[in-house]
Structure formats: C-alpha cells, structure tokens
C-alpha cells in the first residue's frame, strides 16, 4: 500500500539522518524537504505544527516530531493479507 511520507530536515540534524536511514531500511519512499534551505517551507511547517524542531515527519496526514520509529510505523499503512 502506498504511503505519503514527507520528512522535514536540516543539514546539521543527526536525528534527521537516523529518520531517513530508518525509512530507507524499511523500504519506505519519502520526500525530503530541507527547511534550512527552503525558508518558505520552514515557515509553513511552523504554522502547521507549531513546532520548530526537526525532523518532523508527515505520514499519511499524521505528524511525528523527532525520530520515533514506533510512531513512524504506527502511521505507515501496511499491507494486510
């Protein structure tokens, strides 16, 4: 089943790297938005979530703040046989 995953990152965030590595290890595709390089995206992110920290991950409309593998997998749509 397809997931809509967007990871908001900065260049210097070690937890952003952990989050992206985790998603890659799970075989999950995602879009990355670097808010350090895209000021408008950073502003939209703060307006939407009220949070300035990264990583912030939007998974199928649900927000995960920080690198939280359990929360990430909670919101990932998994194929059920």
N, C-alpha and C positions, 0 to 999 in steps of 0.2 A: 504494500500500500504506500502511496506517495505521501511524503511529509513536506510541509512548508517550514523550513528552518532558516532563520537568519541570525547570524552571530555578529554582535557589535563589539569591536575590538579597538585597541590602540597598539602602537608599535612596541611599547615597552612593557606590556602586561603579560607576566608569566602565566597567569591563570587563563588568559585567552588562548595561549598556546596549548595548555592542558585540555581546554574545552575542545579546540579544533582537533587535537590528536585523538581525543575520546570519540568524537563524531566520526572521524576517519576510521578508527579501529572498529566501530560498529557498522561501518559501511553505509553511513548516512550522508546524503548530499546536503549541502548547505550553501547559503550565500553569505559572504563576509562583507561587512561594512565597517571600514576603519574610520571611527569618529574623530580621530586625531587629524586625519587628512580631509574629512568631509564635515566642515563646521555646521552646515545646514542639517545634516543627518544627526549630528550631536544634539543640536537644539531640538529637533523633532523627538528624539529619544527621551530627553529630559521632560519635555512637555507631556509625552505619552505615559511615561512610567514614574516620573517624579524622582528618578534616581540618576546619579551622575557616574556611578561606578561601572566598570566593565570586568569581565564580559557580562553582557546581557544577551540572552538568547530567547528569541521568539519562536516557539514551536507550536504550529497549528493554532496560533492566536493566544497561546499561553506564555507568560513571561517567566523566565528563570534568571535570577540575579546571581552572578558568580558561577563558579564551576561546581556544579552539583549533579554528579552522574545519576543519582537516584531520581531526582526531579526531572532531569532530561528524559530519562527512559519512561517516566510516568506519562509524559505528554506525547511521546512518539507513538504513532499508530503502527501497531504490529499486526502482521498477517495472522489471522486465526483460521485454522483449518476446521 
